[in-house]
C-alpha cells in the first residue's frame, strides 16, 4: 500500500487483491475451463490494464465528476 502513489491507496490495493484472487479462484479452485486452458501471457494481457488502472488510474465512477 505504501508503494501506491495515488489517492486511496488502501482501496486500490484491495481492488488489485480482489482481481487477482478472483482470477486464481476461477483458474485453480473452481477450474473454469476457459481460465484453465488460457495461456499465462493471455491472462496477463487481459488483466494487466485493470490492475494498472487500479494502481494509478481514476477510480471515480463514470457518472460522478472527478
N, CA, C, O and CB atoms as a CASP TS submission, in Angstrom:
PFRMAT TS
TARGET T0000
AUTHOR 0000-0000-0000
METHOD Language model
MODEL 1
PARENT N/A
ATOM      1  N   UNK     1       0.819  -1.189   0.000  1.00  0.00           N
ATOM      2  CA  UNK     1       0.000   0.000   0.000  1.00  0.00           C
ATOM      3  C   UNK     1       0.864   1.254   0.000  1.00  0.00           C
ATOM      4  O   UNK     1       0.537   2.235  -0.667  1.00  0.00           O
ATOM      5  CB  UNK     1      -0.933  -0.002   1.197  1.00  0.00           C
ATOM      6  N   UNK     2       1.944   1.225   0.731  1.00  0.00           N
ATOM      7  CA  UNK     2       2.821   2.403   0.785  1.00  0.00           C
ATOM      8  C   UNK     2       3.462   2.731  -0.555  1.00  0.00           C
ATOM      9  O   UNK     2       3.833   3.879  -0.799  1.00  0.00           O
ATOM     10  CB  UNK     2       3.903   2.191   1.813  1.00  0.00           C
ATOM     11  N   UNK     3       3.596   1.749  -1.415  1.00  0.00           N
ATOM     12  CA  UNK     3       4.229   1.969  -2.720  1.00  0.00           C
ATOM     13  C   UNK     3       3.272   2.584  -3.744  1.00  0.00           C
ATOM     14  O   UNK     3       3.707   3.038  -4.802  1.00  0.00           O
ATOM     15  CB  UNK     3       4.769   0.657  -3.257  1.00  0.00           C
ATOM     16  N   UNK     4       1.981   2.599  -3.437  1.00  0.00           N
ATOM     17  CA  UNK     4       0.997   3.155  -4.367  1.00  0.00           C
ATOM     18  C   UNK     4       0.948   4.667  -4.175  1.00  0.00           C
ATOM     19  O   UNK     4       0.516   5.163  -3.134  1.00  0.00           O
ATOM     20  CB  UNK     4      -0.418   2.516  -4.148  1.00  0.00           C
ATOM     21  N   UNK     5       1.397   5.383  -5.188  1.00  0.00           N
ATOM     22  CA  UNK     5       1.463   6.842  -5.138  1.00  0.00           C
ATOM     23  C   UNK     5       0.256   7.438  -5.856  1.00  0.00           C
ATOM     24  O   UNK     5       0.389   8.073  -6.902  1.00  0.00           O
ATOM     25  CB  UNK     5       2.782   7.356  -5.772  1.00  0.00           C
ATOM     26  N   UNK     6      -0.920   7.223  -5.276  1.00  0.00           N
ATOM     27  CA  UNK     6      -2.168   7.722  -5.844  1.00  0.00           C
ATOM     28  C   UNK     6      -3.169   7.846  -4.700  1.00  0.00           C
ATOM     29  O   UNK     6      -2.976   7.243  -3.645  1.00  0.00           O
ATOM     30  CB  UNK     6      -2.709   6.775  -6.985  1.00  0.00           C
ATOM     31  N   UNK     7      -4.236   8.619  -4.894  1.00  0.00           N
ATOM     32  CA  UNK     7      -5.262   8.711  -3.852  1.00  0.00           C
ATOM     33  C   UNK     7      -5.858   7.342  -3.535  1.00  0.00           C
ATOM     34  O   UNK     7      -5.910   6.468  -4.402  1.00  0.00           O
ATOM     35  CB  UNK     7      -6.371   9.676  -4.281  1.00  0.00           C
ATOM     36  N   UNK     8      -6.294   7.161  -2.328  1.00  0.00           N
ATOM     37  CA  UNK     8      -6.954   5.935  -1.868  1.00  0.00           C
ATOM     38  C   UNK     8      -6.098   4.676  -2.045  1.00  0.00           C
ATOM     39  O   UNK     8      -6.566   3.700  -2.631  1.00  0.00           O
ATOM     40  CB  UNK     8      -8.256   5.757  -2.606  1.00  0.00           C
ATOM     41  N   UNK     9      -4.874   4.678  -1.560  1.00  0.00           N
ATOM     42  CA  UNK     9      -4.010   3.509  -1.779  1.00  0.00           C
ATOM     43  C   UNK     9      -4.559   2.224  -1.166  1.00  0.00           C
ATOM     44  O   UNK     9      -4.360   1.145  -1.724  1.00  0.00           O
ATOM     45  CB  UNK     9      -2.641   3.780  -1.213  1.00  0.00           C
ATOM     46  N   UNK    10      -5.244   2.320  -0.030  1.00  0.00           N
ATOM     47  CA  UNK    10      -5.790   1.105   0.587  1.00  0.00           C
ATOM     48  C   UNK    10      -6.855   0.483  -0.304  1.00  0.00           C
ATOM     49  O   UNK    10      -6.866  -0.730  -0.512  1.00  0.00           O
ATOM     50  CB  UNK    10      -6.379   1.416   1.975  1.00  0.00           C
ATOM     51  N   UNK    11      -7.747   1.311  -0.829  1.00  0.00           N
ATOM     52  CA  UNK    11      -8.788   0.807  -1.729  1.00  0.00           C
ATOM     53  C   UNK    11      -8.159   0.197  -2.972  1.00  0.00           C
ATOM     54  O   UNK    11      -8.575  -0.871  -3.421  1.00  0.00           O
ATOM     55  CB  UNK    11      -9.765   1.936  -2.123  1.00  0.00           C
ATOM     56  N   UNK    12      -7.167   0.864  -3.523  1.00  0.00           N
ATOM     57  CA  UNK    12      -6.504   0.363  -4.721  1.00  0.00           C
ATOM     58  C   UNK    12      -5.869  -1.007  -4.467  1.00  0.00           C
ATOM     59  O   UNK    12      -5.980  -1.906  -5.301  1.00  0.00           O
ATOM     60  CB  UNK    12      -5.440   1.360  -5.196  1.00  0.00           C
ATOM     61  N   UNK    13      -5.212  -1.167  -3.335  1.00  0.00           N
ATOM     62  CA  UNK    13      -4.582  -2.444  -3.001  1.00  0.00           C
ATOM     63  C   UNK    13      -5.622  -3.554  -2.861  1.00  0.00           C
ATOM     64  O   UNK    13      -5.400  -4.679  -3.309  1.00  0.00           O
ATOM     65  CB  UNK    13      -3.775  -2.316  -1.705  1.00  0.00           C
ATOM     66  N   UNK    14      -6.748  -3.237  -2.243  1.00  0.00           N
ATOM     67  CA  UNK    14      -7.802  -4.234  -2.071  1.00  0.00           C
ATOM     68  C   UNK    14      -8.413  -4.615  -3.422  1.00  0.00           C
ATOM     69  O   UNK    14      -8.703  -5.786  -3.664  1.00  0.00           O
ATOM     70  CB  UNK    14      -8.894  -3.704  -1.123  1.00  0.00           C
ATOM     71  N   UNK    15      -8.606  -3.641  -4.289  1.00  0.00           N
ATOM     72  CA  UNK    15      -9.142  -3.935  -5.618  1.00  0.00           C
ATOM     73  C   UNK    15      -8.200  -4.840  -6.412  1.00  0.00           C
ATOM     74  O   UNK    15      -8.646  -5.767  -7.088  1.00  0.00           O
ATOM     75  CB  UNK    15      -9.392  -2.636  -6.388  1.00  0.00           C
ATOM     76  N   UNK    16      -6.909  -4.571  -6.329  1.00  0.00           N
ATOM     77  CA  UNK    16      -5.922  -5.424  -7.010  1.00  0.00           C
ATOM     78  C   UNK    16      -5.971  -6.833  -6.444  1.00  0.00           C
ATOM     79  O   UNK    16      -5.975  -7.809  -7.193  1.00  0.00           O
ATOM     80  CB  UNK    16      -4.495  -4.841  -6.869  1.00  0.00           C
ATOM     81  N   UNK    17      -6.008  -6.938  -5.133  1.00  0.00           N
ATOM     82  CA  UNK    17      -6.090  -8.253  -4.497  1.00  0.00           C
ATOM     83  C   UNK    17      -7.329  -9.016  -4.917  1.00  0.00           C
ATOM     84  O   UNK    17      -7.264 -10.210  -5.209  1.00  0.00           O
ATOM     85  CB  UNK    17      -6.073  -8.109  -2.995  1.00  0.00           C
ATOM     86  N   UNK    18      -8.460  -8.324  -4.948  1.00  0.00           N
ATOM     87  CA  UNK    18      -9.710  -8.974  -5.349  1.00  0.00           C
ATOM     88  C   UNK    18      -9.628  -9.473  -6.785  1.00  0.00           C
ATOM     89  O   UNK    18     -10.095 -10.569  -7.093  1.00  0.00           O
ATOM     90  CB  UNK    18     -10.892  -8.007  -5.195  1.00  0.00           C
ATOM     91  N   UNK    19      -9.038  -8.673  -7.656  1.00  0.00           N
ATOM     92  CA  UNK    19      -8.905  -9.063  -9.059  1.00  0.00           C
ATOM     93  C   UNK    19      -8.054 -10.336  -9.182  1.00  0.00           C
ATOM     94  O   UNK    19      -8.420 -11.274  -9.891  1.00  0.00           O
ATOM     95  CB  UNK    19      -8.276  -7.909  -9.884  1.00  0.00           C
ATOM     96  N   UNK    20      -6.934 -10.351  -8.493  1.00  0.00           N
ATOM     97  CA  UNK    20      -6.015 -11.483  -8.615  1.00  0.00           C
ATOM     98  C   UNK    20      -6.524 -12.731  -7.890  1.00  0.00           C
ATOM     99  O   UNK    20      -6.362 -13.845  -8.388  1.00  0.00           O
ATOM    100  CB  UNK    20      -4.651 -11.098  -8.071  1.00  0.00           C
ATOM    101  N   UNK    21      -7.131 -12.553  -6.729  1.00  0.00           N
ATOM    102  CA  UNK    21      -7.695 -13.702  -6.013  1.00  0.00           C
ATOM    103  C   UNK    21      -8.853 -14.289  -6.817  1.00  0.00           C
ATOM    104  O   UNK    21      -8.995 -15.509  -6.906  1.00  0.00           O
ATOM    105  CB  UNK    21      -8.172 -13.291  -4.590  1.00  0.00           C
ATOM    106  N   UNK    22      -9.675 -13.426  -7.400  1.00  0.00           N
ATOM    107  CA  UNK    22     -10.776 -13.917  -8.241  1.00  0.00           C
ATOM    108  C   UNK    22     -10.271 -14.732  -9.411  1.00  0.00           C
ATOM    109  O   UNK    22     -10.821 -15.789  -9.721  1.00  0.00           O
ATOM    110  CB  UNK    22     -11.609 -12.757  -8.754  1.00  0.00           C
ATOM    111  N   UNK    23      -9.222 -14.244 -10.067  1.00  0.00           N
ATOM    112  CA  UNK    23      -8.644 -14.990 -11.181  1.00  0.00           C
ATOM    113  C   UNK    23      -8.111 -16.339 -10.702  1.00  0.00           C
ATOM    114  O   UNK    23      -8.345 -17.367 -11.337  1.00  0.00           O
ATOM    115  CB  UNK    23      -7.519 -14.177 -11.850  1.00  0.00           C
ATOM    116  N   UNK    24      -7.400 -16.330  -9.588  1.00  0.00           N
ATOM    117  CA  UNK    24      -6.839 -17.576  -9.060  1.00  0.00           C
ATOM    118  C   UNK    24      -7.944 -18.566  -8.668  1.00  0.00           C
ATOM    119  O   UNK    24      -7.823 -19.766  -8.913  1.00  0.00           O
ATOM    120  CB  UNK    24      -5.943 -17.281  -7.845  1.00  0.00           C
ATOM    121  N   UNK    25      -9.001 -18.065  -8.071  1.00  0.00           N
ATOM    122  CA  UNK    25     -10.120 -18.945  -7.698  1.00  0.00           C
ATOM    123  C   UNK    25     -10.743 -19.601  -8.938  1.00  0.00           C
ATOM    124  O   UNK    25     -11.007 -20.803  -8.956  1.00  0.00           O
ATOM    125  CB  UNK    25     -11.197 -18.146  -6.923  1.00  0.00           C
ATOM    126  N   UNK    26     -10.970 -18.790  -9.964  1.00  0.00           N
ATOM    127  CA  UNK    26     -11.585 -19.313 -11.175  1.00  0.00           C
ATOM    128  C   UNK    26     -10.674 -20.306 -11.897  1.00  0.00           C
ATOM    129  O   UNK    26     -11.151 -21.283 -12.475  1.00  0.00           O
ATOM    130  CB  UNK    26     -11.945 -18.170 -12.107  1.00  0.00           C
ATOM    131  N   UNK    27      -9.370 -20.058 -11.864  1.00  0.00           N
ATOM    132  CA  UNK    27      -8.417 -20.910 -12.585  1.00  0.00           C
ATOM    133  C   UNK    27      -8.046 -22.168 -11.812  1.00  0.00           C
ATOM    134  O   UNK    27      -7.989 -23.253 -12.390  1.00  0.00           O
ATOM    135  CB  UNK    27      -7.164 -20.128 -12.898  1.00  0.00           C
ATOM    136  N   UNK    28      -7.792 -22.035 -10.506  1.00  0.00           N
ATOM    137  CA  UNK    28      -7.217 -23.150  -9.742  1.00  0.00           C
ATOM    138  C   UNK    28      -8.176 -23.841  -8.780  1.00  0.00           C
ATOM    139  O   UNK    28      -7.946 -24.997  -8.424  1.00  0.00           O
ATOM    140  CB  UNK    28      -6.056 -22.660  -8.975  1.00  0.00           C
ATOM    141  N   UNK    29      -9.233 -23.178  -8.351  1.00  0.00           N
ATOM    142  CA  UNK    29     -10.163 -23.797  -7.395  1.00  0.00           C
ATOM    143  C   UNK    29     -11.425 -24.257  -8.111  1.00  0.00           C
ATOM    144  O   UNK    29     -11.751 -25.444  -8.093  1.00  0.00           O
ATOM    145  CB  UNK    29     -10.524 -22.809  -6.257  1.00  0.00           C
ATOM    146  N   UNK    30     -12.130 -23.336  -8.736  1.00  0.00           N
ATOM    147  CA  UNK    30     -13.356 -23.681  -9.456  1.00  0.00           C
ATOM    148  C   UNK    30     -13.017 -24.404 -10.761  1.00  0.00           C
ATOM    149  O   UNK    30     -13.789 -25.234 -11.243  1.00  0.00           O
ATOM    150  CB  UNK    30     -14.194 -22.410  -9.744  1.00  0.00           C
ATOM    151  N   UNK    31     -11.855 -24.077 -11.322  1.00  0.00           N
ATOM    152  CA  UNK    31     -11.344 -24.695 -12.538  1.00  0.00           C
ATOM    153  C   UNK    31     -12.274 -24.496 -13.737  1.00  0.00           C
ATOM    154  O   UNK    31     -12.643 -25.447 -14.426  1.00  0.00           O
ATOM    155  CB  UNK    31     -11.124 -26.171 -12.305  1.00  0.00           C
ATOM    156  N   UNK    32     -12.636 -23.252 -13.960  1.00  0.00           N
ATOM    157  CA  UNK    32     -13.409 -22.894 -15.150  1.00  0.00           C
ATOM    158  C   UNK    32     -12.522 -23.167 -16.366  1.00  0.00           C
ATOM    159  O   UNK    32     -11.404 -22.658 -16.457  1.00  0.00           O
ATOM    160  CB  UNK    32     -13.886 -21.379 -15.106  1.00  0.00           C
ATOM    161  N   UNK    33     -13.025 -23.961 -17.281  1.00  0.00           N
ATOM    162  CA  UNK    33     -12.209 -24.467 -18.383  1.00  0.00           C
ATOM    163  C   UNK    33     -11.512 -23.360 -19.177  1.00  0.00           C
ATOM    164  O   UNK    33     -10.339 -23.497 -19.525  1.00  0.00           O
ATOM    165  CB  UNK    33     -13.068 -25.283 -19.311  1.00  0.00           C
ATOM    166  N   UNK    34     -12.208 -22.289 -19.460  1.00  0.00           N
ATOM    167  CA  UNK    34     -11.592 -21.210 -20.245  1.00  0.00           C
ATOM    168  C   UNK    34     -10.403 -20.597 -19.501  1.00  0.00           C
ATOM    169  O   UNK    34      -9.412 -20.221 -20.127  1.00  0.00           O
ATOM    170  CB  UNK    34     -12.633 -20.117 -20.565  1.00  0.00           C
ATOM    171  N   UNK    35     -10.492 -20.496 -18.188  1.00  0.00           N
ATOM    172  CA  UNK    35      -9.381 -19.956 -17.396  1.00  0.00           C
ATOM    173  C   UNK    35      -8.237 -20.969 -17.300  1.00  0.00           C
ATOM    174  O   UNK    35      -7.067 -20.595 -17.385  1.00  0.00           O
ATOM    175  CB  UNK    35      -9.865 -19.569 -15.982  1.00  0.00           C
ATOM    176  N   UNK    36      -8.570 -22.235 -17.126  1.00  0.00           N
ATOM    177  CA  UNK    36      -7.554 -23.283 -17.029  1.00  0.00           C
ATOM    178  C   UNK    36      -6.790 -23.402 -18.342  1.00  0.00           C
ATOM    179  O   UNK    36      -5.570 -23.561 -18.342  1.00  0.00           O
ATOM    180  CB  UNK    36      -8.198 -24.634 -16.661  1.00  0.00           C
ATOM    181  N   UNK    37      -7.498 -23.325 -19.446  1.00  0.00           N
ATOM    182  CA  UNK    37      -6.893 -23.504 -20.763  1.00  0.00           C
ATOM    183  C   UNK    37      -6.118 -22.276 -21.233  1.00  0.00           C
ATOM    184  O   UNK    37      -5.268 -22.384 -22.117  1.00  0.00           O
ATOM    185  CB  UNK    37      -7.960 -23.841 -21.772  1.00  0.00           C
ATOM    186  N   UNK    38      -6.398 -21.123 -20.660  1.00  0.00           N
ATOM    187  CA  UNK    38      -5.762 -19.886 -21.123  1.00  0.00           C
ATOM    188  C   UNK    38      -4.265 -19.892 -20.846  1.00  0.00           C
ATOM    189  O   UNK    38      -3.814 -20.370 -19.804  1.00  0.00           O
ATOM    190  CB  UNK    38      -6.410 -18.672 -20.455  1.00  0.00           C
ATOM    191  N   UNK    39      -3.514 -19.363 -21.779  1.00  0.00           N
ATOM    192  CA  UNK    39      -2.072 -19.181 -21.589  1.00  0.00           C
ATOM    193  C   UNK    39      -1.846 -18.070 -20.561  1.00  0.00           C
ATOM    194  O   UNK    39      -2.609 -17.106 -20.500  1.00  0.00           O
ATOM    195  CB  UNK    39      -1.361 -18.840 -22.947  1.00  0.00           C
ATOM    196  N   UNK    40      -0.808 -18.215 -19.767  1.00  0.00           N
ATOM    197  CA  UNK    40      -0.491 -17.204 -18.753  1.00  0.00           C
ATOM    198  C   UNK    40      -0.317 -15.834 -19.397  1.00  0.00           C
ATOM    199  O   UNK    40      -0.818 -14.839 -18.872  1.00  0.00           O
ATOM    200  CB  UNK    40       0.783 -17.592 -17.980  1.00  0.00           C
ATOM    201  N   UNK    41       0.377 -15.768 -20.510  1.00  0.00           N
ATOM    202  CA  UNK    41       0.581 -14.479 -21.185  1.00  0.00           C
ATOM    203  C   UNK    41      -0.743 -13.838 -21.595  1.00  0.00           C
ATOM    204  O   UNK    41      -0.881 -12.616 -21.548  1.00  0.00           O
ATOM    205  CB  UNK    41       1.468 -14.664 -22.419  1.00  0.00           C
ATOM    206  N   UNK    42      -1.715 -14.656 -21.994  1.00  0.00           N
ATOM    207  CA  UNK    42      -3.020 -14.127 -22.370  1.00  0.00           C
ATOM    208  C   UNK    42      -3.767 -13.589 -21.151  1.00  0.00           C
ATOM    209  O   UNK    42      -4.428 -12.554 -21.231  1.00  0.00           O
ATOM    210  CB  UNK    42      -3.852 -15.209 -23.064  1.00  0.00           C
ATOM    211  N   UNK    43      -3.662 -14.286 -20.032  1.00  0.00           N
ATOM    212  CA  UNK    43      -4.300 -13.796 -18.802  1.00  0.00           C
ATOM    213  C   UNK    43      -3.658 -12.494 -18.344  1.00  0.00           C
ATOM    214  O   UNK    43      -4.353 -11.563 -17.937  1.00  0.00           O
ATOM    215  CB  UNK    43      -4.205 -14.853 -17.683  1.00  0.00           C
ATOM    216  N   UNK    44      -2.352 -12.430 -18.409  1.00  0.00           N
ATOM    217  CA  UNK    44      -1.641 -11.202 -18.026  1.00  0.00           C
ATOM    218  C   UNK    44      -2.089 -10.047 -18.925  1.00  0.00           C
ATOM    219  O   UNK    44      -2.377  -8.954 -18.438  1.00  0.00           O
ATOM    220  CB  UNK    44      -0.095 -11.401 -18.121  1.00  0.00           C
ATOM    221  N   UNK    45      -2.145 -10.289 -20.219  1.00  0.00           N
ATOM    222  CA  UNK    45      -2.548  -9.241 -21.155  1.00  0.00           C
ATOM    223  C   UNK    45      -3.975  -8.770 -20.880  1.00  0.00           C
ATOM    224  O   UNK    45      -4.277  -7.585 -21.024  1.00  0.00           O
ATOM    225  CB  UNK    45      -2.431  -9.742 -22.595  1.00  0.00           C
ATOM    226  N   UNK    46      -4.844  -9.687 -20.488  1.00  0.00           N
ATOM    227  CA  UNK    46      -6.240  -9.331 -20.225  1.00  0.00           C
ATOM    228  C   UNK    46      -6.399  -8.595 -18.895  1.00  0.00           C
ATOM    229  O   UNK    46      -7.200  -7.666 -18.792  1.00  0.00           O
ATOM    230  CB  UNK    46      -7.111 -10.585 -20.229  1.00  0.00           C
ATOM    231  N   UNK    47      -5.648  -9.003 -17.886  1.00  0.00           N
ATOM    232  CA  UNK    47      -5.819  -8.437 -16.538  1.00  0.00           C
ATOM    233  C   UNK    47      -4.957  -7.208 -16.287  1.00  0.00           C
ATOM    234  O   UNK    47      -5.312  -6.369 -15.460  1.00  0.00           O
ATOM    235  CB  UNK    47      -5.499  -9.481 -15.502  1.00  0.00           C
ATOM    236  N   UNK    48      -3.844  -7.087 -16.977  1.00  0.00           N
ATOM    237  CA  UNK    48      -2.898  -6.000 -16.697  1.00  0.00           C
ATOM    238  C   UNK    48      -3.504  -4.607 -16.810  1.00  0.00           C
ATOM    239  O   UNK    48      -3.225  -3.771 -15.951  1.00  0.00           O
ATOM    240  CB  UNK    48      -1.734  -6.099 -17.630  1.00  0.00           C
ATOM    241  N   UNK    49      -4.317  -4.311 -17.820  1.00  0.00           N
ATOM    242  CA  UNK    49      -4.880  -2.953 -17.885  1.00  0.00           C
ATOM    243  C   UNK    49      -5.748  -2.612 -16.674  1.00  0.00           C
ATOM    244  O   UNK    49      -5.742  -1.474 -16.205  1.00  0.00           O
ATOM    245  CB  UNK    49      -5.700  -2.796 -19.151  1.00  0.00           C
ATOM    246  N   UNK    50      -6.487  -3.585 -16.174  1.00  0.00           N
ATOM    247  CA  UNK    50      -7.328  -3.338 -14.999  1.00  0.00           C
ATOM    248  C   UNK    50      -6.475  -3.125 -13.767  1.00  0.00           C
ATOM    249  O   UNK    50      -6.731  -2.207 -12.988  1.00  0.00           O
ATOM    250  CB  UNK    50      -8.300  -4.500 -14.771  1.00  0.00           C
ATOM    251  N   UNK    51      -5.474  -3.953 -13.581  1.00  0.00           N
ATOM    252  CA  UNK    51      -4.576  -3.789 -12.436  1.00  0.00           C
ATOM    253  C   UNK    51      -3.847  -2.451 -12.529  1.00  0.00           C
ATOM    254  O   UNK    51      -3.675  -1.768 -11.519  1.00  0.00           O
ATOM    255  CB  UNK    51      -3.559  -4.955 -12.367  1.00  0.00           C
ATOM    256  N   UNK    52      -3.423  -2.076 -13.718  1.00  0.00           N
ATOM    257  CA  UNK    52      -2.748  -0.786 -13.892  1.00  0.00           C
ATOM    258  C   UNK    52      -3.674   0.374 -13.540  1.00  0.00           C
ATOM    259  O   UNK    52      -3.251   1.335 -12.898  1.00  0.00           O
ATOM    260  CB  UNK    52      -2.245  -0.636 -15.333  1.00  0.00           C
ATOM    261  N   UNK    53      -4.931   0.288 -13.956  1.00  0.00           N
ATOM    262  CA  UNK    53      -5.895   1.342 -13.622  1.00  0.00           C
ATOM    263  C   UNK    53      -6.084   1.419 -12.114  1.00  0.00           C
ATOM    264  O   UNK    53      -6.175   2.510 -11.551  1.00  0.00           O
ATOM    265  CB  UNK    53      -7.253   1.090 -14.321  1.00  0.00           C
ATOM    266  N   UNK    54      -6.142   0.270 -11.461  1.00  0.00           N
ATOM    267  CA  UNK    54      -6.262   0.273 -10.003  1.00  0.00           C
ATOM    268  C   UNK    54      -5.036   0.917  -9.365  1.00  0.00           C
ATOM    269  O   UNK    54      -5.157   1.577  -8.333  1.00  0.00           O
ATOM    270  CB  UNK    54      -6.447  -1.159  -9.473  1.00  0.00           C
ATOM    271  N   UNK    55      -3.870   0.739  -9.953  1.00  0.00           N
ATOM    272  CA  UNK    55      -2.649   1.321  -9.387  1.00  0.00           C
ATOM    273  C   UNK    55      -2.591   2.833  -9.517  1.00  0.00           C
ATOM    274  O   UNK    55      -2.242   3.528  -8.562  1.00  0.00           O
ATOM    275  CB  UNK    55      -1.444   0.722 -10.051  1.00  0.00           C
ATOM    276  N   UNK    56      -2.933   3.350 -10.700  1.00  0.00           N
ATOM    277  CA  UNK    56      -2.703   4.783 -10.895  1.00  0.00           C
ATOM    278  C   UNK    56      -3.782   5.509 -11.681  1.00  0.00           C
ATOM    279  O   UNK    56      -3.620   6.684 -12.010  1.00  0.00           O
ATOM    280  CB  UNK    56      -1.414   4.977 -11.578  1.00  0.00           C
ATOM    281  N   UNK    57      -4.866   4.837 -11.985  1.00  0.00           N
ATOM    282  CA  UNK    57      -5.923   5.459 -12.778  1.00  0.00           C
ATOM    283  C   UNK    57      -6.989   6.135 -11.934  1.00  0.00           C
ATOM    284  O   UNK    57      -6.911   6.176 -10.706  1.00  0.00           O
ATOM    285  CB  UNK    57      -6.564   4.434 -13.654  1.00  0.00           C
ATOM    286  N   UNK    58      -7.975   6.656 -12.620  1.00  0.00           N
ATOM    287  CA  UNK    58      -9.092   7.339 -11.985  1.00  0.00           C
ATOM    288  C   UNK    58     -10.096   6.289 -11.496  1.00  0.00           C
ATOM    289  O   UNK    58     -10.561   5.461 -12.279  1.00  0.00           O
ATOM    290  CB  UNK    58      -9.768   8.348 -12.973  1.00  0.00           C
ATOM    291  N   UNK    59     -10.424   6.323 -10.218  1.00  0.00           N
ATOM    292  CA  UNK    59     -11.382   5.384  -9.659  1.00  0.00           C
ATOM    293  C   UNK    59     -12.775   5.995  -9.524  1.00  0.00           C
ATOM    294  O   UNK    59     -13.691   5.351  -9.011  1.00  0.00           O
ATOM    295  CB  UNK    59     -10.900   4.898  -8.310  1.00  0.00           C
ATOM    296  N   UNK    60     -12.935   7.228  -9.982  1.00  0.00           N
ATOM    297  CA  UNK    60     -14.232   7.902  -9.891  1.00  0.00           C
ATOM    298  C   UNK    60     -15.228   7.231 -10.833  1.00  0.00           C
ATOM    299  O   UNK    60     -14.916   7.012 -12.003  1.00  0.00           O
ATOM    300  CB  UNK    60     -14.095   9.412 -10.229  1.00  0.00           C
ATOM    301  N   UNK    61     -16.427   6.899 -10.337  1.00  0.00           N
ATOM    302  CA  UNK    61     -17.446   6.317 -11.231  1.00  0.00           C
ATOM    303  C   UNK    61     -17.725   7.249 -12.406  1.00  0.00           C
ATOM    304  O   UNK    61     -17.645   8.470 -12.273  1.00  0.00           O
ATOM    305  CB  UNK    61     -18.756   6.035 -10.456  1.00  0.00           C
ATOM    306  N   UNK    62     -18.052   6.668 -13.548  1.00  0.00           N
ATOM    307  CA  UNK    62     -18.260   7.451 -14.764  1.00  0.00           C
ATOM    308  C   UNK    62     -19.374   8.477 -14.616  1.00  0.00           C
ATOM    309  O   UNK    62     -19.337   9.522 -15.266  1.00  0.00           O
ATOM    310  CB  UNK    62     -18.571   6.533 -15.918  1.00  0.00           C
ATOM    311  N   UNK    63     -20.364   8.199 -13.772  1.00  0.00           N
ATOM    312  CA  UNK    63     -21.493   9.124 -13.631  1.00  0.00           C
ATOM    313  C   UNK    63     -21.263  10.178 -12.546  1.00  0.00           C
ATOM    314  O   UNK    63     -22.174  10.945 -12.235  1.00  0.00           O
ATOM    315  CB  UNK    63     -22.756   8.347 -13.320  1.00  0.00           C
ATOM    316  N   UNK    64     -20.057  10.226 -11.965  1.00  0.00           N
ATOM    317  CA  UNK    64     -19.751  11.210 -10.936  1.00  0.00           C
ATOM    318  C   UNK    64     -18.509  11.988 -11.367  1.00  0.00           C
ATOM    319  O   UNK    64     -17.508  11.387 -11.759  1.00  0.00           O
ATOM    320  CB  UNK    64     -19.535  10.528  -9.544  1.00  0.00           C
ATOM    321  N   UNK    65     -18.567  13.329 -11.298  1.00  0.00           N
ATOM    322  CA  UNK    65     -17.369  14.114 -11.674  1.00  0.00           C
ATOM    323  C   UNK    65     -16.183  13.818 -10.762  1.00  0.00           C
ATOM    324  O   UNK    65     -16.357  13.563  -9.570  1.00  0.00           O
ATOM    325  CB  UNK    65     -17.682  15.616 -11.631  1.00  0.00           C
ATOM    326  N   UNK    66     -14.988  13.852 -11.319  1.00  0.00           N
ATOM    327  CA  UNK    66     -13.761  13.548 -10.563  1.00  0.00           C
ATOM    328  C   UNK    66     -13.471  14.576  -9.512  1.00  0.00           C
ATOM    329  O   UNK    66     -12.477  14.462  -8.795  1.00  0.00           O
ATOM    330  CB  UNK    66     -12.582  13.442 -11.489  1.00  0.00           C
TER
END
